[in-house]
């Protein structure tokens, strides 16, 4: 499973990149707004920090404007992946941009039929939003499983990018369900390393070593 960081905070991206675990980054207008910085500058800086795809989302909703914005974003760096919404015009924009060789992340997916449409339109990534489905009493992981089966049935190359990840348990379940990628806030990625028995065992090792009076 590939790990993407869902953030526009450069400091967090730099820290995660040093682990070798970071395969890409996803951003959106909300995350950029929280950073308080210029959108294009942030995207270019992030693209220079990671080798993998960096999703940058269009702000418009009509086809022509999405294409104009998508083409501008694609020119910012070679690893920009243009993110478009899962709407009728979004699917048309996906097809057009993919025909031009630009990778596309189709976002805001909430059912298998939408994922099927995105794959047929040539999406590089499909982003089902797990947490938001859980918020309304539905099973986000069931959506991942259904998309996985549909894509495998027909050999679609679109990668399933599990989004709206809220917890470490979401990461585990998405991996078990067959997601190709997960994108999560840096805090969730850092929490993956944590376990009370790890902390307890390390504390015991440190204490025992101190008793020896030795140094390495």
N, C-alpha and C positions, 0 to 999 in steps of 0.2 A: 504493500500500500504506500502511495506517495503522500507526503505530508506538506500541506500548504498552510501558511500562516494567514489568518484573516485579519489583517490590520493595515494601517497606513503609518504606523509609528516606526520610524527608521531605527531608533535605538533598539527596539525589540527584535526587528529583523536582523540587525547586525549580530545580536547576541545569539539568536537561534541558528544563524548561518554558521557560527563557529563550531556547532555540534556535528555538522555534516548530515543532520537529519532533515534539513529544509529543502524541499524539492521545488517550491514555488510560492507565490503570494497571491492572495485575492484581495481586491479593494472594491469599494463602492462609494457613491457620493456621500453617504452618511459617514463612513470612516474617514474620508478625506476632509469632510467638514469638521470632524472632531480634532483633526490634526492642526487645523487653523492655518494651513499653508496652501500655496498655489497648487492646483491639481496637477498640471503638467510637470511642474518641477518635482513633485513628490513621486510621480510615476517614473520619471527618468532616473531619479536617485535610487529608487527601489530596484529598478531593472539592472542597475549597475552593481547591486549587492548580491543578486542571485542569478544563477545561470538558467534556471527553469522559467516557466511561463509566469507572467505577472498579469493578472486579469484587471483590466481598466474598463470601467463601464461607461457606455454612452449615457447622456443625460436626456436626450430627446426620445419621443415615442413614435414619431411618424417615420416612414421608411427613408425618404430622401435625407432628412436631417440625421438619422442614425448612420446612414452611409457616409455623409460628410464627416461626422464626428469620428466614426470608426476608422476611416482612412487617415485622419489626422493623428489619432491615437497610435495606429500601427506604425507611423513614421517616427514615433518617439524613441523606439528601441527595437532591436530585432526580436526580443523575447516578449513583446507585448502580446497579450491575448485579449481581443476585444470582447467585452461582455455585453450581451443584448438581452432584453426581456423576452419571456416566452409568450409572445403575442403573434398575431398574424403578420404584422409588419416586421416584428423581430425575426420571425422565421425567414422572411424574404431577405432581410438584411444579412442573416446568417449565410444563406445560400450565395448571395452576391459576394460577400467578403471571402468566403471559403473558395469561391471560384477564382478570386484574385490571389489566393495563397495565404490569406491571413487566418490564423487560428481564432476560433470563436468559442466562447463559453456562454451557453444559453442558460439564463438564470431564472429563478422563481418558478421552479417546477414543483407541482403538487399532485400529479397523478401520472400513471403509466402511459396514457394516451398522449399526453404532452411530451413525455420523454421519447416516445416512438416518433412523433412528428419532428422533434429536434434532430434525432439520429438520421432521419430521411433527408433533412435539410442540410446534413453534412457537419453538424456540430462537432467540435473537437472535444468539448466537455458538456455534460448536462449537470445542472446543479439542483438536485432535489433538496428542499429545505425541511430537514427532519424536525428540528425544535419547534418550528411554527406549526407543524402538523400535530405534534404532541400537545401544544398549547390549546388546541381546540378538541382534544380528546381522541385524535386519530393516531395510528401507529406509523410513525415515520420510517421505522426499519422495514416494515412490510412493503413500503414503496420501493426501498432499495432492492429488496429481494425480487419484487415483480419486474422492475426494470432490468435487473441482472438476467432474469430468465428470458425476457423478450429479446434483449440484445444478443444473448448467447444463441437463441433460437435462429436468428437470422444473420449472425456474424457481423453485426454492426461494430464499427471501430470506435465509436463515441465512448469516451471514458466517463464513468459515473463518479461525479465529484460530490461527495456527501457534504452538505453545507448546513448552516444553522446548528452547528455542533455546540452543545451546552455543557457536556461533562465528559470525563474520561470513559464512562460507561458507554456513551454514545460512540466514542472512537472504537472501542472493542466490538460493539454490536455491528457497527458499519463494516468493520473488517471481516467479521464472520458472515455478514450478509453478501459480501462480494464487491463492495465499493472499490473502485480503482484508486481513488484519491479521497482524502478528507481534508477539509479546511476548517481550522479552529482558531479561536483567539490564542495569543501567546500564553496566557495563563493556563489554559487547558492543556496545551502541549507540554508545558513545564510540569504540570500535575501528573502527567503520565509516569514520571520516574518515581513518584512517591509511594511508599508503603511503610506502615508502622514497624513491621518486622525488619525491614532494611535499616531503618533508623536505629532500632534497638540493637541489632546485630553490630552495626558500625560503632555505636557507643561502647559496646562491650569490647570490641577489638581494640579501640583506641585506649580504653582503660587498661586492658591487659598489656598492651605494648608499653604504656607509660611505666608500668611496674618493673619492666625489664631494665629500664635505665639506658637502653641502647638507642643508637641513631643510625639511620641508613645513609 
